[in-house]
Amino acid sequence: MWAGPIYRLGSLTGWRRHLVTVLAGIVSALAMPPVGLAPLLVVTIPVLIWHLDNIEATSRRRLFRRAFATVWLFSFGFFFAGLYWIGEAFLVDAEKFALLMPFAVTLLPAGLALIPAFVVGLGRLYWLPGYGRIMVLAICWCVAEWLRGHILTGFPWNLIGHALTASPALMQVAAITGAYGLSLIAMLVAGAFALKGARGPLIATGVVVLLFAGGAWRLSGAANETVPDIQIRIVQPDIPQTAKWDPEARARILRKYLSLSTSPGDDAPTGLTAQTILVWPESALPYLLAREPRLLDILGDMLPPGALLVTGGIRADGNLSESDGLFEHYYNSIYVIGHEGGQPSILAVYDKFHLVPFGEYLPLRHLLSRIGLRKLSQLQGSFDEGPGPKTLHIGGVPPVSPLICYEIIFSGAVTDPAERPQWIVNVTNDAWFGHSAGPYQHLAQVRLRAVEEGLPVIRAANTGVSAIVDGYGRVLDSRGLDRAGVIDGRLPKALAMTPYARFGDLIYFLMLLAAAAIAPLASRCHSTAKRETEV
């Protein structure tokens, strides 16, 4: 299929080969949001396959080492280009942390690249002829993605399947396969373009057309139903990260939230009503709410009876420590505030359970505590984890699953398995990452979770992108980066439970097993066809 200079990329040697491998990984990152050039994968994945094909080694150990190096270079380029925005966080307090930025933007991709390098390196030992080797690569790559999503609390960011989120129609298959299954499809399709001749690419193109047609058919029958008598208002304050925890800015920040929350809007000319669910972002309140009774009164005065405020905030639990004056436990939390018995009250609390390593907690702190390093394991700024996904029941509102920040990037772990909610609320603060690709990639994951679960997502982000997303992953309304304001809308109804919501990653594992069973058959068919051609 590929003739001329593109195909010849696979026969390069030496430093040119290494450079092209890294560049192929970098170009693959352009398939991810917000660029979304998914067709680039039909060039970059074949380049990786051809380079793996052309490894020469005199022993299995040497073959593994060279395959490991090839996949590591590709993966490093992919993660380096796709996660560059993490460096933005080190510029928030540049005087202290700017010097660490180069290490962060290189060491994280280098570490993440070890997982696919190891798994695909093993797979290269069992390379098969023809399409069989493409299936081996796809299986190994997707196993590595699943491991990356679970090892050391996991980081399933920029899975190859996320390239398909650029198309609402192609994304619909995730309701069956989940995000990891979407990656398997993407790898099998893109890898087919490494085959000589037109047959493989034509079949792969046909698969994409069928998936697109199926997704378009699903969307064509999508009803735009909303929950009656509920109005959603999302506040996006656009508070700079440098100001969020400035004691002198606390009163000004609170006034901004109150002003935006009560202002008239195009779809809510009277501002808040008794039917409003008001949503503020992660850690919106620069106070410890439970220890500020006057603040609770202020919020109660803002809310009409019957209205609810869902807001992020820091929660302290325990007594003051005599040794260092710190509370014993801090939580990154969501509060639901309303009126109870005519008085402003905290109606429900949710504590974040999937914490960001190094950002929200010190890894191995329990081990450090056991060996006596309690001061080190309870540093100020560290959080304790909550018990896990939780379905909240508040008044006449449909049951909801609250999620904070990147908790929503974990497929199959966004709802309580014992009780399915009717919607998801996601509060986040992407101000750390400026005007970069990070917030858009985060939003793409929100849309994918909506498709997987068949549940609408109400997303409030400090600096954007805030959005109302329905159960088909469609963004019904949004507010872009660095635009303070509100979103007024209705709460979409939940869809019927999807196959993925019912079975989780079981379908994905069955897809892997099926691919593993078919790979030798595909390889034998290729060998037979080749012999017949030679005869």
N, C-alpha and C positions, 0 to 999 in steps of 0.2 A: 504493500500500500504506500509506504513512505519511500520515495525515491529521492535521489539528489542529496543535497547537503544535510537534510534532517536525518536520513537514515545513516549517513556516514558519521554522524555524531557518535554512534554506538561503537565505531571501530577505532576511536581515538585511543592513544596511549599516553603514559607519563603524566606530566603536570597538566597537560591540556585536558586529559580525561577527568582528572580531579576537579579542575576548574569548571568544566561543563556540568559535572555532577552537582556541584554546589549551586551553580546558576539554575539548573533544572529545579532544584528545591526552592530557590528564591522565586522563580517564575510561578511555581505551583501555588505559592502563597497568594498570588493575584487572583486565584480562583475563589478565595475566601471573601466574605463580606469585608468591607463595603464595595470592593471592586467587582467581585462576582463573575469573573471571566472563566466559568467552569470549562469551556472548550479547550482551554490551555492544557488541561490534564491529559488530553489525547496526544499531546506532544511530550510532556515532561515525564509521564509514567512510562511510556515506551523507551525513552532515553535511559531511565533507571533499569528497565528490563534488559536492554541491549548491553549495558555496562556489566550487569550481572552475568549475562550470557558469555561475555568475552573474557571472563576471569580465567587465567591460566594458573594452575597450581599442581604441584607434584604430590601433595598429600591432602587429606581431608582437613587437617589442622590449618594448613596454609590457605586452603580454599575458604574455610570459615573466617579466618582473619581478614582476607582480602574482601570477602563479601561484607563482613562487618564494617570495614573501613568505607566501602562504597556507599552502603546505606546510611552510615553515620554522616558522611559528607552531604548527601541529599537531604537527610532529615534536619541537620544543622541549618542548612540554607533555608529550608521550609519554616522552621521555628524561629529563626533569627528574623526573617522578613515578616512573618505573621504575628510575632509577639514584640516587635520593636517598641510598641507603645508602653510597655511596662516601665521603660526608662523614664517616662514622663513623671512617674510618682517620685523619683529621686530629685526632681527639679522643683517640687513644691517647697521644700526647705533646702534650697540649693547650697547654702553656706555649709550645712552639715553633711549633705548626702550626695552632692553632685559628683564627687570624685568616685563614688561607688557605682554610678550608673553604667560605665563601660563594662564593669564586671558582671552586673546583673543581666544586661542585655546579651551577654555572650555565654555566661555560665549556665543560665537557665536553659537556653536552647541546646547547649552542649550536653547537659544532663538529660533532658527529655529525649534527645536523639539516641541515647544509649539503648532505650527500650526497643524501638523498631530495629536498630542495628543488630541487637542480639537475636531477636526472634527471627527476622528475615535472614540473618546470617546462618542460623540453623536450618531454615527452610531451603537455603541454597544448596545444602548438602543433599537434598532430595529433589533437585531440579528435574523437570520432566520435559520431553519434547513438545513443541507446538503450543496449543492453548493450555496444556496441562501446567506449564511453568507459570503462566499468568494466573492460574487459579491458586497455585502454591504461594505466589507473591501476595495475592489478594487476601488469602486466608491468614498468612503470617502478619501482614500489615495490620489487619483488622483485629487479630488477637492482641497485637502490641497496643493498638488504640484502647482496647478494653482494659488491658493492664494499666495503661497510663491513666485511665479514668478511675482506677481503684487503688493503686499502690500509694502508700503514704498519704492517705485521704483523697488522692486523685486530683487530676487536672485535665479533664476531657475537653480542652479548648482547641478549636480549629481541627476537628476531625475532618478527614477528607470528604465525608458525606455532607459536611456543611456547605460545600460548594453548590449543592443542589438547592439550597434555600433561596438562591436568587430567583428561582422559578416557583411561584406558589403551587403550580400544578404538579411539578416533579416532587415537591416536598410532601405531597399528600400520602405517598406510600409509607412514610414514617409512622402513620397511624397503625400500620401492621408491623413493620420491621424495626421501628425505633431508629435512633441516630446511628448506632453501630451497624445495623443492617443497611442503612443508607450508604454508609462507607463501603460496605462489601459490594453493593451494586455499582458504585462509582468506580471502584478499582477494577472490577471485572469488565466494565464497559470501556474505560480508558485503556486498560491493558490490551484489549483486543486490537488496538491500532498498532501494536508492535508486530503483528503477524504480517508476513509477506502475502501479497495478493489482496483482493478486495473482499473476499468472503467474510472474514472475521469482522472487519470494520462495518460492513453492511449489516450483519446480524446485530452487532452492538448498537448501531444507529436505529435499527428496527425496535430493539428493546427500549431505547430511550423514547421513541415515538409512542410506543404502547403505554409506557408509564405516564407520559405527558397526557395522552388521550384519556387514560383512566383518571388521572388527577383532575383534568379539565371537566370530565363528566361529573366527578364528585362535587366540584365547586359549582357547576351549573345548577345542581339541585340544592345548593346551600340556602337555607332559609335564614333571613336576618332577624331572628326572633330575639327579643329582649325580655328581661324580667320586669313585669309591670310594677309601677309605683316605686321604683328605685332610681335615683339620679346619682351619677358618679361625678365627683369633681376631683381632679388630680392637680396638685399644686407643684409647680416646678420653679423654685425660688432663684436658682442660679447663684448660689452663695459660693464665692471662691474658697477653695480648700484652706488657704492661708488664714481666712477669717473665721472658719467654723468654730474653732476652739479658743479664739481670742476673748478673754473675759470682758474686755471693753466693748466687744461687738455683740454680746449676748442679747442685750435689750433691743438693739437695732434689728438683729436677725428675727427675733420673736415678732416685732412689729411688722416686718415684711411678710411673714407667714400669715399673720392675722389680716393684714390688708388684702393680700391676694385671695385668701380664703373667702372673704366676705364681699369681694368686689362683684358687681354685676357682670354677666357674660352673655355672649350671643345666644346660647342655649339655656341660660339661667339668669334672666334679667333681674330677678330678685335676690341673686346670690344664693345663700344657703337656705334650704327648706327642711321640713321635718322628714322628707324622704331622701335626704342627701347622705351619701357615704363620702366623706372627705378623706383624701389620702395624701399624706405627706411622706417625703423620702426617708431613707435610712439616716439614723442619728440626727433627725431634724431638730430635736429639742436639745439645745446646749445646756441642759440642766439635768439633774437627777430628779425626775418627775415625782416619784413617790415621796421625796423628802422636800418637796416644794408645794405645800398646800395652797399657797396663794396662786401659783401657776395653774393648778388644777381648776381653781375658781375662774381664772381668766379664760381658760379653754371652755369651761362650762358656759360662761356668759356668751361666748362666740357661737356656740352650737344651739340651734333651736331644739326644743324637746322632740325627741324621736330621731334626730340626726346623730351620726356617728363620726368620730375621727379615728382613722387608722394611721398611726405615726411611728416612725423609728425613734428610738431613744436608748440611752445607756441606763442599764438597771444595776443597782448595787444591792447586794444581799449579804447580810451578816453585820456584825458589830465592827466598830473601829478597832484596828489592831493597836495594842499598846506599844509595840516596838517601833512601828514606822508610820502610824497614823493613816494607813490605807484600809479601805474596806476589804474584807476577806475574799469576796467574789464579785466580779463584774461580768455583765452579760450584754451582748449586743442584741437588743430586743425590739419587739413591736408591741405597742400599747394600743388597745381599743378603748376609746373614751366616749362616754355618753352620759345620760342622766338615769339615775336609779333612785326611785323614791323621791323624785324632785330635786335631787342633789347631783352635782357633777361627780362622776365615779370612774374608776378604772374597771372596765367590764371584763377584760381579758388581757392576758400577757402571753407572748410567745418569745422564747429565747433561741437565738441562732445556734444550730447544732453543727453545721459544716463550716468550720472556721478556716480562715486563710493562714497557712503556715507562715510564720515569721511576721506577717502583717497583723494578725489578731491573737496569735498564741505562739509560745515557744515550743517547738517540737521536743518530744521526750521529756517534757517537764515533770511528768509523773515519776519517771526514772530518776530525774535529778532530785526530786523531793525525797525519794526513798534513801538516797545516799547523803541526805542532810543539807542539800543546797536549796533550802526553801526560799531564801531571798532571791536567788537567781530564777527559780521556777515561778515566782509570783511577782514578776516585774510589773511596774505600773504600765498600763496600756494593754496588758494581756487580758484575754477573756476566758471564761469558762464556757463549755459547750452545753447547749440545751439537750433535752431528751430525744429529740428527733422530730420528724414530720408530725403535724398536729392539725386536726380539723376543728375549727372554732365555730361555736354556735352563739350568735349574738342576736337576741330579739327575733324579729321577723325576717332577718337577712338570710339568704341561702347560705348553708355552711361553706366555710372558706378555708383554704390552705394558705397560711402566711409563709413567705419566704423572704430572706434578706440577702441582697446582693447576689454573690455568685452561687448561692445554694440552688439557683434555678438552672445551672448548667449541667446538673447530674441527672441523666436519663433514669427513669424508674425510681427516683428517690425524692420526688417533689410532693407526694401526697401520703397520707396515712393509709397503709394497706388495709387497715381494719375498717376504715370508713371513708368512702370516696366523697370529696367535697363537690361543690357545684361551680366553684371558680377559684382562681389563685390570685392573691395579691402579692406583688413583688416590689419591695422598696429597696432602693440602691443609691449609692453615691459614687458616680463615675467621675467626679471632679478631679480625682487623683490623676486621671489619664488625659486630661486636656481635650483638645480638638484633634483626636487621633482616630485610628481604626478601632480601638478597643471598645468604645461605647456602641458602635454599630455591630461589632461581632457579638457583643453581649445581647443586643436586641434580637439578632438572628437566632440565638439560642432560646430566647423567650418564645419566639414564634414556633420554633421546633418543639418545645415542650407543650405548647398549646395543641399542636397537631397530634403529638404522641398520646396525650391524655384526653383529647376532645374537650378541653376546658378553656374558657376565656381567661385571659390574664390582664389584670389591671396593674400597670407598672408606673411607679413614681420614682423619677431619678432627679437628683439635686440639680445637675447641670444639663440633663438630657441623656438619652432620648426617652421621654415619658410617652406612654402609649396605652391605648385600649386595643387589645388583640382578641379576636374571637377564636372559637375552637377549631377553625380551619387554618389558623396561623395568619389570617389577614389583619393588617393594621387598619383599624377603622378610623382612628384619629391618633395624632402624635404631635409632639412639640420637639423641634430640633435642638441641637446643641447650643448652649449659651443663650437661650431665649427664655427669660423669666416670663411666667404667665400661668394660665390654668387651662385644663382640658375639661370640658363639660360633655357628658355623654350618658348613655344608658348601659346597663350591665347586660352583655349578651348571655343568652341561655346556654347551659352546658349541652353538649351533644351526648348521644348514647355512648356507653363505654366502648372504647376502641379495643381492637385485639391486643395492641401493645399495652394498654392500661390493664387489661385482664391477665395477660401472660408475661408481660415484661420481656426480659432478654431471652426467654426460652425460645422464641421464634428465631431470634438472631443466632443462637447456638445451633438450632436445627438447620439454619441456612449454612453455617460453617460445616456441619457434618455432611450435608448434601454436597457441598462443593468439594469436600475432601474425598467423598465417594466417587464423584463424577470425574475428578481430575485424571485418574489413571485411564479411564475410558476415553476421555478427550485426547489424551496423549496417544493411546493405541490407534484411535481413528486417524490421527495425524500421521502416524508412522505408516499405517496401511495405505493411506492416500498418497503418501510420498513414494512408496514402493511401486504402486500402480502407475504413477506418473513416470517413474524412471523406466519401467518396462515399456 
